[in-house]
Amino acid sequence: MKAVVGNPEALYLVILSCFLTLLPVFVPIGGGLLTALAPFPLIVLAVKHPWRYAVSLLGLEGGLMLLGGRLQPLFFLSQCGLVAFATAGAIRRGWSISRTMVGSLVVPLGVGALLLAVYGTLVQSPTPELVTRYLDKIVSLSQELYVRAVEQIQEGEDEQLTALVEALPQLVSAVLPGLVVIGHLFANLLNYILVRRYCQRSQPPLPLDPDDLTCWRASDYLVWVFLVSGAALLVPIDLVSTIGLNILLVTLAIYLLQGLAIVLFWGRRLPFPLGVQCLVLAVVFLIAGPLCVVVCTAAGLFDLWVDFRRQRHHPMLP
């Protein structure tokens, strides 16, 4: 603890981590965005300092949750710690962006599933029942939102939305695994980008993976996963089609990220400062959000054949 207090950077990271982790627990209003960034200070702490700092910080935060009578957030804290240590370990080993993201997904999701199974055994409740209770909460909240929307629409559309509300529980339960993976992927990638920029701008600067994020591309073999998962939707077996749907959603999310990398690659060529470039891209996505998602996903998919960044090895500026 004395080493942390005597190190301004480490102390700043400890305070930031406690803020991002504990504030949403005790003040749940608007805490979703904070929880997505919770691994960031832990990753930096584990990359730039001995791991005992991050381990002690997790123990401190867990103890505060126990003192406050908050037991359920301990599972989130364990997931946050697993993401931090998996990402920090990959960064220390010099892994590529793709390998780092895979590690940050496999470790927390695998250990989380194991902890859920152990918890279900201890409380003598099967794991499917625990998942079902969680699904019921999500579905009930979604149904309330849709019911409010139904009350505000015209009579002609009432039957369509009512049918959608009735089919919502089955739809949510079918795509939940894919949505969980996608949520973890986006959150882990956001934290990884923040860690890269922080370490590059810190004193002294800490160089990480030299690959340019805007030149990242998924493996060429991913297209076969995309085709096979799409074909699985045509199989008249519910289990096979459901698995195919979840895998298809994950592959589409990966191609969306590749499409965003293409957009950022060409956006950097705009003759504007970095802040103005980000503002222009943000305005475009706000105006035509769904269309931009479709275009970026298609660009990421067809980048395998078209190669939209033929000049990616050339300097960004002439």
N, C-alpha and C positions, 0 to 999 in steps of 0.2 A: 504493500500500500504506500509506503514511503517513496518507492521508486516512481509510482504513478503520480503522487502529489508533486514530486520534484521534476516531473516531465510535463510541461504545459500542453504539448500535443496529446499525450496519453490522457491527461486529465480532461481535456476538451472532448475527446472521443468517449470517455466514460460518461460524462454529463449528457452528451448528445444521445448515447445509447439508452440511458435511463429515461430520457425524455421520450424517445421514439417508442420504447418498449412499454413503459409503465403508464404513460399518459392515456393511451387508448384503453388500457385495462380499467383504470379508475374513472376516466371521463370518456365513455364510449362514443360520444357524439362526434362524428366526423373523423374517427380514428382510422378509417380504412386506408387512407393515403399514408398515414404515419407508419402503419404496420408493414406496408410494402417496402419502406425504406429502413426498417429496423435492422436488417443484417449489415448495412453499409458501415457504420462505425466499428462493428465487431470484425468485419473483414479487414479493414484498414489496421485495426489493432493487432490482429493475428498475422498480418503480412509484415508490418514494420517493427513489431515488438515481439518479445517472447510470448508463447501461447498461454503461459500461466496468467498473463494479464486478462486475456479474453475469458479463460475458464473462471477466474475469480470474479469477473464482472457478471458472468452468467449466474454463478452461485449467489451473488449479492442480489441480483434482480429476482431470482427464484425465491430467495428468503423473504424479500419484501412482499412478493405475491402471497406467500404463505401467511405472513403476518397480517396481511389485509384480508385474508379469507378468500382469496381468489385462486381456486384450484384448477379450474378449466383452462385458463390462459397458460398454465405450465406446459401444456402440449404445444401451444404456439411457440413458447420460448424455446422448447427443445428443438422444434423445427427450424427456428431462426438460428440457433447455435449450430445445427448440422449444416445448414446452408453456408454459414460463415466459415466453418472449418473446412468444408469440402472445397469451397471457392478459394480460400486462402491457401490450402495445400496445393491446389492445382496451379495457382499463380506462382507459388514458391518453386514449383518444379518446372516452370516455364512451359506449361501446356498451352496449346492453341486455344483459340476462342471456342471452337466447337467442342473440344474435349473438356474444357472447363465447364461449359454449360451442361454437357451430359453428366459430368460428375456431380454438379450442383443439383441436378434433378434426381439422379438414381439414389444417391445417399439419403437425402431427407425423405423421399417418398418410400423407399424400401424400409428404412428404419421406422418411419411413421406407421407403415402398415403392420410391422412387427409389434410395435408398442400398442397399437390398437387391438391386435389379437391377444396380447398378454393382458391388457386391461379388461377385455371382454371375458377372459378366463378367470381373472381375479374376482370380478363382480358377478360371475356366473351368468353372464349375458352374452349370447352369441354375437360375433362381430357384425353379421348382417343386420341384427336388430339395432345396434348402435348406429350403423349407417342409415338405417331406415328412419330412426328418430331425427337424425340430422336432415335427411331429405324432407321429412314432414315439416320441419321448421321453414326450410327454404320454400317449399311448395305453398305452404299456408301464407307466407308473406307475399309470394308472387301472385297468388290468387286474390289476395286483398287488393293489390294494386290493379289487377285486371278488372275486378268487380267495380272498383271506383271508376275505371275508364268506361266500363259498360254503362254505368248510370249516367254518364255524360254524353253519350252518343245518341244518334238518331235510331228510330225503331228499325229501320231497314238493315242496320249492321249489327243489331243486338244478337241475332241468332248465330252469326259467324263468330263473334267474340265469345259467346257463351260456349260454343263447341270448342274453341281454343282453350278456354279455361278448364274445361273438363279433360282435355287431352294433355294439359300441362304437366301433371304429376308423372305420367309415363315418359314424356319427352325429357324432363329434367333428370329423372333417374337413369335414362338411357345414355345421355351425353355427359353426365357428371364426371366420370373418370377423365374424359378428354378435356373438359373444362378445368379440372384441377391441375392437370399437367400443363395446360396452356397458361393458366394463372401463375404457376410457379416459374415457368419459362420466362414470361414477360417480366415478372418481378426480379428474378435472378439476373436477367440481362441488364435491367435498369441499374441494379446495384453494382454489377460488374463495370458498367460504363462510368458510373460515378467514382468507383475506386480507381480506375485507370486515370481519369482526369485529376483526381486528388493527388495520387502518387506522382504523377508527372509534374504537377505544379508545386508540390511540397518542397521543403528545404531540409535536407538535400533531396533533389528529385530522385525518384526510384523508377528506373525504366522497367516496364513490364513487357508483355508480348509485343514485338515490333510490328506485327501485322496491322494494317490499317483497317479499322472497323468498316469503313465504307466500301472496302474491297472484299469483304467476307462473302462467301457463297457456300451453300450447303453441298453435301456430297452428291456427286452425280448419280449414285445408286439410290438416292432418296426417291427419284422419279418412279422406280419400280415399286417401292412401298406405296406411293401414291396410287399407282395403277391397280395394284393388287387390292388395296383397301377399297378403292372405288368399285372394283369388280365384286368384292364381298357383299356390297349392298344389294346385289342382284340375287344372292343366294337365298332361297326360301326357307332359311333357318334363322330364327330370331337371334340366337346367341351369336352366330357368325356375322349377321348383318349389323348387330349392335357393336361388336368388336371392330368391324370394318369402319363403321361410322365414327367411332372415337379415334381410331388411327388416322382416318382421313382428315378429321378436324385438326389434329396435331400437325400433320404434314402441311396442311394449308396455312397454319399459323407460322410454320418455319418458312414457307415460301413468302408469306407476308413480310417477315423480317428481312428476307433477302431483297424483296422489292423495295422496302424502306431504305436499305443500304444503297440500292441503285439511285433512289431519289436523292439521298444525301450526297452521294458521289457527284452527281451533276449539280446539285444545289450549291455545292462549294465553289462552283465555277461562276456563280453570279457575282457581278462586280459590286458587291455590297459587303459591309462588315459582317462578322459572324452573327451578331445579334439581330441584324436586319434580315439575314438569310433565314434564321430560325423563325422570325416573326412572319415572313412571307409564307414559309411552308406551313406554319400553324394556321394562318388565315385560310389557306387553300383547303386544308383538311377540315376546318370548321365549316366552310361553305359547302364543300362536296365530300363529306365524310364517307358515306357508304360507297360512292363511286370510286373514291381514292383507295379504299380498302380493296375493292375488286380489281382495280387497275394494278395496284402494287403486288397483289397476290399473283395475278397473271404474269406480270413482268418477272417476278421471282421464279415462276415455273418455267417460262420460256427462255429465261436467261441461259439455260443449259445449251440451247441451240443457237440463240441469237447473239449472246454475249454483249449485253448492252454497255459493258465497260471495257471495250476493246483497248482503250488507252489508259487502263488503270495502272499500268506500270510506268506511265510517263508522269512527269511533274504535274501537279495540280494547276499550277499557274505558269504561263509562258515566261 
